Amino acid sequence: MNVLVMAGTSDARKIISDLSEEERISVLATATTPHGVELAQKSGANKVLEGFFDSEKLTNIIQDNDIELLIDATHPFAAAATQNAIKASNTVNVPYIRFERPETALPDSDLIHHVHSFEDAALIIKEILDQSEYLNHESLNKSEFSKERSFSKSFANGKVLHLAGVNTIHYVTEVISPEFVVARVLPTVYSVKKSLELGIPHDNIIAMEGTFSPSFNGILMEEFQIKVVLTKESGQSGGTMSKIQAAIMGKVPVVIVMRPEIEELNGKLVFNKVELLVAEVISRSHDECQNGLDN
């Protein structure tokens, strides 16, 4: 059975790893970066394609590789990738399965600010920093403070800790000086280079991969004098709760971008546990094999 796995997450790597152990299943994976390609290969994919594939390109990949099942294990925020996958699978009438990370049960706290776009997140962050700056400049009257702030995107009383992926940093640097943005990004040439191109100082770039404990995240917030954290609701495997717990313990406001709603997923088969998805695929491969024997 030829399976296409749209990868790019730790969940996708687990899916690839489990499926590659089945002799009846051949896994073709897609990834958007060289680092993603390497990880998919190490997970056991028979072949990996690198790039951003629209629905037409995905359709061609499905047809050229005799794909019999498409598994979409892309990031919860990769809405366009999911929409393209569904459109391609519908075009060639190939079954589509979605892996969706369980959502994080967020704590009830006044420190948590929910938004639905990175544009809104950037504005909320600026408001929080403005307020922090104002409270530390009580000697200035409001008119003087407002006039001073209108000519600057800089803040003397701390920084923003950006934990939402390198491709969203620009939303913040459009309203806040890059000097006051600390970005934790993947340890890849692409991520570090893009951060520098956006003006992030090299000593404000934390190149690390993985999820980290609340205590570790808290140390970073204290070390860099963080006044507000930006993250996104990526689920437990994305370390969302650990970031939030660290911020709350340090009494640091958190702006969290909630997942986009993807209407095209209505009516589609969606799994929230890797083992259940893998079991479904293995069952289908067995059924296909049995049908072949019967014929």
N, C-alpha and C positions, 0 to 999 in steps of 0.2 A: 504494500500500500504506500503510495507516494503522498507525503504530507508536507505542506508548506507551513512553516512556523514564522510568523512575523515577530521578531525578537526585539531586544533592547532593554530588557528588565531581568532582574534576578529570577523572577518567576518563570520567564521564558527559558532561561538556562536550565532550570530544574525540569521543565517540560521536555526540552530537547534531550537532556541527559537520560530521563526515564524512558522516553520513546526509542532512543537509539539502542537500548538494550534488547529491543524486540527485533528478531530476525526478519519478520514480515513487514517491518516498517522502515521506509527510507525517508530521512528528514532533510528537506531543503529549507534553509533559514535565510531570512533577510535581516540586515542590520544597517544602521545609518552612518556608522563611523568605523574606522579601522580597528579601534579598540573593541567595538561591539562584534566585529567579524571575528577577532581573535578569541573572544570569550565564547562565542557560539561554536567555533571550531573545537575549542577545548572541551565544550560540553558534549561533543559527539556528533554534531551535524555532519551529514555526508557531503554537503556542499553549502557554501554561504555566499550570498550576493550582497554587495554593498551599494547603498544609495537610498535616495528618497523616491519612492515609486508611486506614481499616481494610478488611478484605476485602470487606465489603458495599459500602462507598463505591467501592472500586476496581472491583468488579463493575459497578456502575452507570456508572462512567466508561467502562469498556470497551464496554458496550452502547450508551451514548448517543453515543459517538464512532466506532462501527463499527471498533474496534481489531482488527487482525488478528494482531498480534504484540506481546507484552509483553517489554520488556528491563529487567531489574532491575540497575541500576548503582549501587545504594545503598551506603553505607559498610559495610565488613566487620563493624562492630559494630552495625549496624542490623538485628538479628536479627528483630525483630517486623515490620519493613517487608518483609523477604524472605518471612517466613511468610505474611503477608497477601497478598503478590503471588502466591505459589504457590497459595494457597487460591482466590483470585479467578480465576486463569487456569484452574484445574481446574473451577471452577463453570461457567464459560461455554465451556469447551473451546477456549481460545485458547492457541497455543503460547507457552511461557515460555523465555527465555534469560537466564542469569545471567552478569554480568561480575564476576569475583572477582580482586582484586589478588593478584599472587604474594606469598607469604609471605616475610618477611625472614629470611635466614640469620643468626641471632644469634651473635655471637662467644662463645667459651668464656671466661668471666671470673667471678671471685668477686664482682665488683661488681654483677653482674646478678641480680636476684631475679624469678623468673617466678611469676605468680599468675594465677588464673582468674576473679577478680571484683574489683570496685573496693572492696568491703568488706574483702577480704583485703589489698588493696594499702594501704588506709589503716592497717590494723593493723601491717603490716610497716614502713611509713614511721614510725609512732610508735615502734616498737622501735628503728629505726635512730637516730632523734633522741634517744631516751632514752639509748642507748649512747654517742652522741657527747657528750651533756650530762654523763653520768657520768664519762667519761674526762677531761673538762675540769674536774671538780670532785673531784679525788682527795683534797682536804683534808677532804671530807665523808665520814663513814662510810656504809655502805650503808643502815643503818636511817634515818639522817637524810635521805639522798637520796630514798629511797622515800617517806618521809612527806611531804617537800616536794613531790615530783612528783605525789602523789595529789591535791593540791588545785589543780593548774594544768595547762593545756594549752599553756603557753608554753615556748619554748625560746630560750635566749639565744645559742646558738652557731650560728646560721644559719637558713636558710629552706628550704622545699620549692618546687621549680620544677614547677608543674603544666602539663603539655603534653598533656593528654588530653581537651580539649573542655570548654566551659563547663558543659555539663549533668552533668558528673561531679565538679565541684569540691566539691559538698556532702558527698560521702563523706569527703573530707579534713577539711573544716571541722567535721565532727561529732566529730573526735577531736583536732584541733589548732587552736589559736587562729588565726583568719583573718589576724591580724597577721603571722603567720609563713608565709603562703602567697603565692607569686608566681605569678600566672596569666597565661599567654600565650593570648590569645583572639582571635577574629576581630574586625576593626575595625567592628563593627556596634553599633547602639543596644541591641539585645537582649542581646548578649554582655557589653557593658560594664555595662549596667544590672543584669543578673543577678549579675555579679561583685560589684558594690557592695551589692546586696541580701543577699548571703551574708556581707558584712562585710569583704571584701577591701579594704584601703586603696587609694585611687586611685593612689598612687605604686607600688603593687605590681601594677598591671594593665598588661600589655604588649599593646596592641591592634595586631596585625600579621597579615597574610595571606601565606601562601606557605610554601615549604620553605626552610630556611636551611643555610648551610655549617656544618661542625663548628667552624670557628674563630669564626664569629659566635655560635653557641650557647655556645661556651666562654666568650666574653667576657661574655655575660649571666650565666652561672653564677658567674663571678668577681665581677662587679659587684654582684650581689645576695647574695653570700656563701651560695651554695646548698650545702646539705649532703646533699640527696637529690633525685632527679628522678623524677617520675611520668609515664609515657607509656603508650601502648598500641601493640600490634603492627598498625600500619596499612599496612604495606608500604612499598616504596621511594617511591611517589608521595606517601605521607604523611610522608616525611622521617624515618622511624623510625631508620634506620642513622646518619644525621647526628647525631641527638640522642644516640644511644648512644656514638658515637665521641667526641663532645665530652665526655661524662661520664667515659668511661674515661681520656681524656687528662688530665682534671683530677682523676682518682681520686675521683670522686663516685659513690656508689651509685645504681643505677637500678632502680626497681621498674616492671616492664612487665606490663601486663595482656594476656594472650594472647586470641586471637580466640575467640568462641563457636562451638561446633560446631552446625550447623543440620541436623538429621536430614532435614528436608523436601527438602533439595537432592539427596539420594541419587536417582540415576537421571535427574537433570535435566541439560540441556545447559549446560555451564559453560565459559566462555572466560577465559583469563588474559592475552590480548593483544587490545588494542582493534582492531588491523587485521584479525585473524582473525574477530572478532565482526562487524565491519562488512562484511567480505567475505561472510559467511554470510547476513546480512540482505539485502544487494544481490542475491545469488544467488537468494534466495527471491522477491524482488520481480520479478526477471526471469522466473522460472518462472511466477509468478502472471500476469504480463502475457502470456506466451506461451500459457498455458492459456486466458486470456480471448480471445485471437485465434483459437485453435483452435475454441473454442465458438461 
